């Protein structure tokens, strides 16, 4: 150790300035730092392992990294081995969390995971439920070892095949017609079975893709908008009420329902609620009356409670329950409304996922270049489906398509082209039944005063007046065999 220090000092003396033998603090610190040979050697050794010329220490470093990340930790017999499918096997770090928690999976190899992937395609492409899939994978792993290589290649092809169905089971929507086949709504069957009319698939081939311009806007969700509206068209069938539920009511009539909804329209305007709140409230009333028998003196309580529930669901700031007690002229107490709220929600099984027709109207308005006047008239026509019970047998999407169709026809906006058919989901022939009902309602005398006055104001561009003037002129051309309002009921409206 002392000779080494002498050597270091000799080198330092050679580098010193000529004629100067004084030791400065900086030189003394440098000598003390270089004098510590063991730390210097350890640092030199550590640096030498990172050099590209030293291959042996680099291999040890990779092995150590493999031990930490659990990648290089494998059995000698399986080094570089592939599974039966010819694909690289999965590492243990790529295992799902659910498989790591099972004790039986702790000794499974990567080859077994590869066989499990191949066997999933042989179970009719059905995803097992969580919890039961682990046991099924273990059973198939033991039987797949005896499969030949050709059969496993077939399993790989079937694994990449698309699923057979993607939607709600038990609901079949005929694209050629407006018939929706289900046991709950037998009256939606339509008579458009003639081959003379082109189908929707043939028409939308020439339609424009208006969603391509919204790809950069995350609020428009252009990547998922088609799937969203396809799901809503399936969901609207399950939330449709019974179109003939009044036959089971002993004290109620269709006329009373129209009076109730007309009054709710006035309450909705006074509270300045959203349009979605009104449609959801009417849907709650119809679905509740489809399942429960209500007395006449409790019908207004059902309407107030439905509006109270809908405002909680749709509004940012819903009115207080005392406001609903006030608009009902203190006919019901606060406790009765809250008790009725629990009873109505229990009868509906707390299912308020109603595909609102306003969503479909806005979707169609995209193909109409978001024309304000057309959409305002469409809102008035859409609310006709709330006060007129004849629209209960049609899904909200078809009513919205008919509303936009009548509004464009009254304002002379052009034909119902392929782009409108694509974004509405209905052809011009499929809209005709609902279209004739709307024209018949507009041609008939005013039945709901609050509803007419609401849309006769300048705020709504006098939509009710404009459409009734148009209907008086063109109704005889479009109406042939439409049953006048009301089509059914125990007491006709005067």
C-alpha positions as CSV (number, residue, x, y, z in Angstrom):
1,X,0.0,0.0,0.0
2,X,2.7,2.6,0.8
3,X,4.7,2.0,-2.5
4,X,1.5,2.7,-4.4
5,X,1.1,6.0,-2.7
6,X,4.7,6.9,-3.5
7,X,4.0,6.1,-7.2
8,X,0.9,8.3,-7.1
9,X,2.8,11.2,-5.6
10,X,5.6,10.8,-8.1
11,X,3.2,11.2,-10.9
12,X,1.6,14.2,-9.2
13,X,5.1,15.8,-8.8
14,X,5.8,15.4,-12.5
15,X,2.6,17.2,-13.4
16,X,3.3,20.0,-10.9
17,X,4.3,23.4,-12.1
18,X,8.1,24.1,-12.5
19,X,9.7,25.6,-9.5
20,X,6.7,25.1,-7.3
21,X,6.7,22.5,-4.4
22,X,3.8,23.9,-2.4
23,X,0.9,21.5,-1.9
24,X,-2.6,23.1,-2.5
25,X,-5.9,21.9,-1.0
26,X,-7.2,20.8,-4.4
27,X,-4.1,18.6,-5.0
28,X,-4.4,17.2,-1.5
29,X,-8.0,16.3,-2.1
30,X,-7.1,14.6,-5.4
31,X,-4.4,12.6,-3.8
32,X,-6.7,11.4,-1.0
33,X,-9.4,10.4,-3.5
34,X,-7.0,8.5,-5.7
35,X,-5.4,6.9,-2.7
36,X,-8.5,4.8,-1.9
37,X,-7.7,1.8,-4.1
38,X,-10.5,-0.6,-3.1
39,X,-13.3,1.8,-4.1
40,X,-11.5,2.7,-7.3
41,X,-11.0,-0.9,-8.2
42,X,-14.6,-1.8,-7.5
43,X,-15.8,1.1,-9.7
44,X,-13.4,0.1,-12.4
45,X,-14.6,-3.5,-12.3
46,X,-18.3,-2.3,-12.5
47,X,-17.5,-0.2,-15.5
48,X,-15.7,-3.0,-17.2
49,X,-18.8,-5.2,-17.1
50,X,-20.7,-2.8,-19.3
51,X,-18.0,-2.7,-21.9
52,X,-19.0,-4.4,-25.2
53,X,-15.7,-6.4,-25.3
54,X,-16.4,-8.2,-22.1
55,X,-19.0,-10.8,-23.1
56,X,-19.1,-12.9,-19.9
57,X,-20.2,-10.3,-17.4
58,X,-22.8,-9.0,-19.9
59,X,-24.4,-12.4,-20.1
60,X,-24.5,-12.6,-16.3
61,X,-26.3,-9.2,-16.2
62,X,-29.0,-10.4,-18.6
63,X,-29.5,-13.5,-16.5
64,X,-29.9,-11.4,-13.4
65,X,-32.4,-9.2,-15.2
66,X,-34.2,-12.2,-16.3
67,X,-34.5,-13.4,-12.7
68,X,-36.1,-10.1,-11.7
69,X,-38.6,-9.8,-14.6
70,X,-39.4,-13.6,-14.6
71,X,-38.7,-13.7,-18.3
72,X,-35.5,-15.8,-18.5
73,X,-36.6,-18.1,-15.8
74,X,-37.4,-21.3,-17.7
75,X,-36.7,-24.9,-17.7
76,X,-33.7,-26.2,-19.7
77,X,-35.8,-28.7,-21.7
78,X,-38.2,-25.9,-22.8
79,X,-35.5,-23.4,-23.9
80,X,-36.7,-21.8,-27.2
81,X,-39.6,-24.2,-27.4
82,X,-42.8,-23.4,-29.2
83,X,-46.3,-24.7,-28.6
84,X,-48.2,-27.0,-30.9
85,X,-49.6,-24.1,-33.0
86,X,-46.1,-23.0,-34.0
87,X,-46.4,-19.7,-32.2
88,X,-44.0,-18.4,-29.5
89,X,-45.2,-19.4,-26.1
90,X,-46.4,-16.9,-23.6
91,X,-44.2,-15.9,-20.7
92,X,-45.3,-16.2,-17.1
93,X,-45.6,-12.5,-16.8
94,X,-48.3,-12.5,-19.6
95,X,-50.6,-14.7,-17.6
96,X,-53.9,-13.2,-16.7
97,X,-54.4,-12.2,-13.1
98,X,-57.2,-14.7,-12.7
99,X,-55.0,-17.6,-13.6
100,X,-52.2,-16.6,-11.3
101,X,-54.5,-16.7,-8.3
102,X,-55.4,-20.4,-8.8
103,X,-53.1,-22.9,-7.0
104,X,-53.3,-25.4,-9.9
105,X,-51.9,-22.8,-12.3
106,X,-48.6,-22.3,-10.5
107,X,-46.9,-25.2,-12.2
108,X,-48.4,-24.7,-15.6
109,X,-45.9,-24.2,-18.5
110,X,-46.2,-21.8,-21.4
111,X,-46.9,-24.7,-23.8
112,X,-50.0,-25.5,-21.9
113,X,-51.2,-21.8,-22.2
114,X,-50.7,-22.1,-26.0
115,X,-52.9,-25.3,-26.1
116,X,-55.5,-23.5,-24.0
117,X,-55.7,-20.7,-26.6
118,X,-56.2,-23.3,-29.3
119,X,-58.9,-25.1,-27.5
120,X,-61.1,-22.0,-26.8
121,X,-62.1,-22.0,-30.5
122,X,-63.7,-25.5,-30.2
123,X,-66.3,-24.5,-27.7
124,X,-68.6,-22.9,-30.3
125,X,-66.9,-19.5,-29.9
126,X,-68.7,-18.8,-26.6
127,X,-67.0,-17.0,-23.8
128,X,-67.5,-18.8,-20.5
129,X,-68.6,-17.0,-17.5
130,X,-66.1,-15.7,-14.9
131,X,-65.3,-18.4,-12.4
132,X,-66.3,-21.3,-14.5
133,X,-63.7,-20.8,-17.3
134,X,-60.7,-22.0,-15.2
135,X,-62.1,-25.5,-14.7
136,X,-63.1,-25.8,-18.3
137,X,-59.6,-24.8,-19.5
138,X,-58.1,-27.5,-17.3
139,X,-60.3,-30.2,-18.7
140,X,-59.6,-29.2,-22.3
141,X,-55.9,-29.0,-21.7
142,X,-55.7,-32.7,-20.8
143,X,-57.6,-33.8,-23.9
144,X,-55.9,-31.5,-26.5
145,X,-52.5,-33.1,-26.1
146,X,-53.6,-36.1,-28.3
147,X,-54.8,-33.8,-31.2
148,X,-52.9,-34.1,-34.5
149,X,-51.2,-31.0,-35.9
150,X,-53.7,-30.7,-38.8
151,X,-56.7,-30.6,-36.4
152,X,-55.0,-28.0,-34.3
153,X,-54.5,-25.8,-37.4
154,X,-58.2,-26.1,-38.0
155,X,-58.8,-24.9,-34.4
156,X,-56.6,-21.9,-35.2
157,X,-58.7,-21.0,-38.2
158,X,-61.9,-21.3,-36.2
159,X,-60.4,-19.2,-33.5
160,X,-60.0,-16.3,-35.9
161,X,-63.6,-16.6,-37.2
162,X,-66.1,-13.8,-36.1
163,X,-68.8,-14.6,-33.6
164,X,-72.1,-15.8,-34.9
165,X,-74.3,-13.3,-33.0
166,X,-73.8,-10.0,-31.3
167,X,-77.0,-8.6,-29.6
168,X,-79.9,-9.4,-27.5
169,X,-81.3,-12.9,-27.9
170,X,-84.9,-13.5,-28.7
171,X,-85.3,-10.3,-30.8
172,X,-85.3,-10.5,-34.6
173,X,-85.5,-7.3,-36.6
174,X,-86.4,-7.7,-40.3
175,X,-84.3,-5.3,-42.2
176,X,-86.6,-5.5,-45.2
177,X,-89.6,-4.5,-43.4
178,X,-90.5,-2.7,-40.2
179,X,-91.7,-6.0,-38.6
180,X,-90.1,-6.5,-35.2
181,X,-90.8,-10.1,-34.1
182,X,-91.2,-10.5,-30.4
183,X,-93.8,-12.0,-28.1
184,X,-94.4,-8.7,-26.3
185,X,-95.3,-6.5,-29.3
186,X,-97.4,-8.5,-31.8
187,X,-98.9,-5.3,-33.3
188,X,-95.8,-4.0,-34.9
189,X,-96.0,-6.3,-37.9
190,X,-96.4,-4.3,-41.1
191,X,-97.5,-5.2,-44.5
192,X,-94.4,-4.3,-46.5
193,X,-93.6,-7.7,-47.9
194,X,-93.8,-6.8,-51.5
195,X,-90.6,-7.2,-53.5
196,X,-91.3,-4.1,-55.6
197,X,-89.7,-1.9,-52.9
198,X,-86.0,-1.9,-52.5
199,X,-84.6,-2.9,-49.1
200,X,-82.7,-0.7,-46.8
201,X,-79.4,-2.5,-47.5
202,X,-79.8,-1.7,-51.2
203,X,-80.6,1.9,-50.6
204,X,-77.8,2.8,-48.2
205,X,-75.2,1.6,-50.6
206,X,-75.3,5.1,-52.2
207,X,-75.5,7.0,-48.9
208,X,-72.8,9.4,-47.8
209,X,-70.6,8.7,-44.7
210,X,-71.2,11.9,-42.7
211,X,-69.4,10.4,-39.6
212,X,-66.0,10.5,-41.3
213,X,-65.8,14.3,-40.8
214,X,-66.2,13.8,-37.0
215,X,-63.3,11.4,-36.5
216,X,-61.2,14.0,-34.9
217,X,-63.9,15.1,-32.5
218,X,-64.0,12.9,-29.4
219,X,-67.4,14.2,-28.4
220,X,-69.0,12.7,-31.5
221,X,-67.6,9.2,-30.8
222,X,-67.5,8.4,-34.6
223,X,-65.9,5.1,-34.0
224,X,-68.7,3.8,-31.8
225,X,-71.8,5.7,-33.0
226,X,-73.1,2.9,-35.3
227,X,-72.8,0.3,-32.5
228,X,-74.5,2.7,-30.1
229,X,-77.6,3.3,-32.2
230,X,-77.8,-0.4,-33.2
231,X,-78.0,-1.3,-29.5
232,X,-80.6,1.4,-28.9
233,X,-82.8,0.0,-31.6
234,X,-82.6,-3.4,-29.9
235,X,-83.2,-1.9,-26.5
236,X,-86.3,0.1,-27.5
237,X,-88.2,-3.1,-28.1
238,X,-87.9,-4.2,-24.5
239,X,-89.0,-0.8,-23.1
240,X,-92.1,-0.6,-25.3
241,X,-95.5,-0.7,-23.3
242,X,-98.4,-2.8,-24.2
243,X,-100.4,-1.0,-26.9
244,X,-103.7,-2.4,-25.6
245,X,-103.1,-2.0,-21.9
246,X,-106.3,0.1,-21.5
247,X,-108.4,-3.1,-22.1
248,X,-107.2,-4.3,-18.7
249,X,-108.0,-1.0,-16.9
250,X,-111.5,-1.0,-15.4
251,X,-111.8,2.7,-14.6
252,X,-109.6,4.3,-17.2
253,X,-110.0,5.3,-20.8
254,X,-107.7,6.5,-23.6
255,X,-109.3,9.9,-23.4
256,X,-108.2,10.2,-19.7
257,X,-104.6,9.3,-20.7
258,X,-104.6,12.1,-23.3
259,X,-105.8,14.6,-20.7
260,X,-103.1,13.5,-18.3
261,X,-100.3,13.8,-20.8
262,X,-101.6,17.2,-22.0
263,X,-101.5,18.4,-18.4
264,X,-98.0,17.0,-18.0
265,X,-96.9,19.0,-21.0
266,X,-98.0,22.1,-19.3
267,X,-96.1,21.2,-16.1
268,X,-93.1,20.3,-18.2
269,X,-93.1,23.8,-19.8
270,X,-93.6,25.6,-16.5
271,X,-90.6,23.8,-15.0
272,X,-88.5,24.4,-18.2
273,X,-87.4,20.7,-18.3
274,X,-85.5,18.9,-21.0
275,X,-87.4,17.2,-23.9
276,X,-85.9,13.9,-22.8
277,X,-87.7,14.2,-19.4
278,X,-91.1,14.4,-21.0
279,X,-90.6,11.3,-23.2
280,X,-89.3,9.3,-20.3
281,X,-92.2,10.3,-18.1
282,X,-94.7,9.2,-20.6
283,X,-92.9,6.0,-21.1
284,X,-92.9,5.3,-17.4
285,X,-96.7,6.0,-17.2
286,X,-97.5,3.6,-20.1
287,X,-95.2,0.8,-18.8
288,X,-96.6,1.1,-15.3
289,X,-100.2,1.0,-16.5
290,X,-99.4,-2.0,-18.7
291,X,-98.5,-4.0,-15.5
292,X,-100.7,-2.5,-12.8
293,X,-104.4,-1.6,-12.5
294,X,-104.9,2.0,-11.4
295,X,-108.0,3.7,-10.1
296,X,-109.2,6.9,-11.6
297,X,-108.5,9.0,-8.5
298,X,-104.8,7.8,-8.6
299,X,-104.1,8.5,-12.2
300,X,-102.8,12.0,-11.6
301,X,-100.6,10.7,-8.8
302,X,-99.0,8.3,-11.4
303,X,-98.4,11.1,-13.8
304,X,-96.8,13.4,-11.1
305,X,-94.7,10.6,-9.9
306,X,-93.5,9.7,-13.4
307,X,-92.5,13.3,-14.0
308,X,-90.7,13.4,-10.7
309,X,-88.7,10.2,-11.5
310,X,-87.9,11.3,-15.0
311,X,-86.6,14.7,-13.8
312,X,-84.3,12.9,-11.4
313,X,-83.0,10.7,-14.2
314,X,-82.5,13.3,-16.9
315,X,-82.2,16.8,-15.3
316,X,-79.0,18.2,-13.8
317,X,-81.1,20.1,-11.1
318,X,-84.5,18.4,-10.8
319,X,-87.4,20.2,-9.1
320,X,-88.1,19.5,-5.5
321,X,-90.9,17.2,-4.5
322,X,-92.7,20.2,-3.0
323,X,-93.0,21.8,-6.5
324,X,-94.8,18.7,-7.7
325,X,-97.1,18.9,-4.7
326,X,-97.9,22.5,-5.6
327,X,-98.7,21.9,-9.3
328,X,-101.0,19.1,-8.3
329,X,-103.0,21.7,-6.2
330,X,-102.1,19.9,-3.0
331,X,-104.1,16.9,-4.0
332,X,-101.3,14.6,-2.8
333,X,-98.9,15.0,0.0
334,X,-95.2,14.7,-0.2
335,X,-95.2,11.4,1.5
336,X,-97.7,10.0,-1.0
337,X,-95.5,11.0,-3.9
338,X,-92.4,9.5,-2.4
339,X,-94.3,6.3,-1.6
340,X,-95.6,6.2,-5.1
341,X,-92.1,6.7,-6.4
342,X,-90.9,3.6,-4.7
343,X,-93.9,1.6,-5.9
344,X,-93.5,2.7,-9.5
345,X,-89.8,1.9,-9.6
346,X,-90.4,-1.5,-8.1
347,X,-93.0,-2.2,-10.7
348,X,-90.6,-1.3,-13.5
349,X,-87.8,-3.3,-11.9
350,X,-85.8,0.0,-11.7
351,X,-85.3,-0.2,-15.5
352,X,-85.2,3.4,-16.8
353,X,-82.8,2.7,-19.8
354,X,-85.3,4.0,-22.3
355,X,-83.9,4.9,-25.8
356,X,-85.3,8.4,-26.0
357,X,-86.7,9.4,-29.4
358,X,-84.9,12.8,-29.2
359,X,-81.6,10.9,-29.7
360,X,-82.9,9.4,-32.9
361,X,-84.2,12.8,-34.1
362,X,-80.8,14.4,-33.6
363,X,-79.2,11.5,-35.4
364,X,-81.4,12.0,-38.4
365,X,-80.9,15.8,-38.2
366,X,-77.3,15.2,-39.0
367,X,-78.3,14.0,-42.5
368,X,-80.5,17.1,-42.8
369,X,-77.5,19.4,-42.2
370,X,-78.9,20.3,-38.7
371,X,-81.6,22.5,-40.1
372,X,-83.2,24.4,-37.2
373,X,-86.7,24.8,-38.7
374,X,-87.0,21.2,-39.7
375,X,-85.9,19.9,-36.3
376,X,-88.3,22.3,-34.5
377,X,-91.2,21.0,-36.5
378,X,-89.9,17.5,-35.9
379,X,-90.1,18.0,-32.1
380,X,-93.7,19.0,-32.4
381,X,-94.5,15.9,-34.5
382,X,-92.5,13.7,-32.1
383,X,-94.5,14.8,-29.1
384,X,-97.7,13.8,-30.9
385,X,-96.6,10.3,-30.1
386,X,-96.9,11.2,-26.4
387,X,-100.5,12.5,-26.5
388,X,-101.9,10.1,-29.2
389,X,-102.1,6.5,-27.9
390,X,-102.1,5.1,-31.5
391,X,-98.3,5.5,-31.6
392,X,-97.7,3.1,-28.8
393,X,-97.4,0.2,-31.2
394,X,-94.4,1.8,-33.0
395,X,-90.8,2.0,-31.7
396,X,-89.4,5.4,-31.0
397,X,-86.9,5.3,-33.8
398,X,-89.7,4.8,-36.4
399,X,-91.7,7.7,-34.9
400,X,-88.7,9.9,-35.0
401,X,-88.1,9.0,-38.7
402,X,-91.7,9.8,-39.5
403,X,-91.5,13.1,-37.7
404,X,-88.5,14.2,-39.7
405,X,-90.1,12.9,-42.9
406,X,-93.3,15.0,-42.3
407,X,-91.3,18.1,-41.3
408,X,-89.2,18.0,-44.5
409,X,-92.3,17.3,-46.6
410,X,-94.1,20.3,-45.1
411,X,-91.1,22.6,-45.7
412,X,-90.3,21.2,-49.1
413,X,-86.8,20.2,-48.2
414,X,-86.4,17.5,-50.9
415,X,-86.8,13.8,-51.2
416,X,-86.1,11.1,-48.6
417,X,-82.7,10.1,-50.1
418,X,-80.3,7.3,-49.3
419,X,-78.4,9.3,-46.7
420,X,-81.5,10.1,-44.7
421,X,-82.6,6.4,-44.9
422,X,-79.2,5.4,-43.6
423,X,-79.2,7.7,-40.6
424,X,-82.9,7.1,-39.9
425,X,-82.8,3.3,-40.3
426,X,-86.0,3.3,-42.3
427,X,-87.0,3.6,-46.0
428,X,-89.7,5.8,-47.2
429,X,-92.1,2.9,-47.5
430,X,-91.5,1.8,-43.9
431,X,-92.4,5.2,-42.6
432,X,-95.8,5.4,-44.3
433,X,-97.9,3.9,-41.5
434,X,-96.6,6.4,-38.9
435,X,-96.7,9.2,-41.4
436,X,-100.4,8.7,-42.1
437,X,-101.2,8.7,-38.4
438,X,-99.4,12.1,-38.0
439,X,-101.2,13.6,-40.9
440,X,-104.5,12.4,-39.5
441,X,-103.8,13.9,-36.1
442,X,-102.9,17.3,-37.8
443,X,-106.0,17.2,-40.0
444,X,-108.3,16.5,-37.1
445,X,-109.6,19.3,-34.7
446,X,-107.4,20.3,-31.9
447,X,-107.7,17.8,-29.1
448,X,-105.0,19.0,-26.6
449,X,-105.0,22.7,-26.0
450,X,-101.9,22.9,-23.9
451,X,-99.9,21.0,-26.4
452,X,-101.1,23.2,-29.3
453,X,-100.5,26.5,-27.5
454,X,-97.0,25.4,-26.5
455,X,-95.8,25.0,-30.1
456,X,-97.9,28.0,-31.4
457,X,-95.4,30.4,-29.7
458,X,-92.5,32.1,-31.5
459,X,-90.1,30.1,-29.5
460,X,-91.0,27.0,-31.5
461,X,-91.5,28.9,-34.8
462,X,-95.3,28.4,-34.6
463,X,-94.8,24.8,-35.5
464,X,-98.4,23.7,-34.6
465,X,-100.0,26.4,-36.8
466,X,-97.7,25.8,-39.8
467,X,-98.2,22.0,-39.8
468,X,-102.0,22.3,-39.4
469,X,-102.2,24.7,-42.3
470,X,-100.2,22.3,-44.4
471,X,-102.3,19.3,-43.3
472,X,-105.6,21.0,-44.3
473,X,-104.2,21.4,-47.8
474,X,-102.5,18.0,-48.4
475,X,-104.3,15.6,-46.0
476,X,-106.8,14.3,-48.6
477,X,-103.8,13.3,-50.8
478,X,-102.1,11.2,-48.2
479,X,-105.0,9.8,-46.2
480,X,-106.9,6.9,-47.7
481,X,-107.7,4.2,-45.1
482,X,-106.5,5.7,-41.9
483,X,-108.8,5.4,-38.9
484,X,-109.5,8.8,-37.5
485,X,-108.5,9.9,-34.0
486,X,-109.2,8.2,-31.7
487,X,-108.9,4.8,-33.3
488,X,-110.1,3.0,-30.2
489,X,-111.2,3.7,-26.7
490,X,-114.3,3.5,-24.6
491,X,-115.2,7.2,-25.0
492,X,-114.4,9.1,-28.1
493,X,-113.0,12.6,-27.8
494,X,-115.3,15.5,-28.5
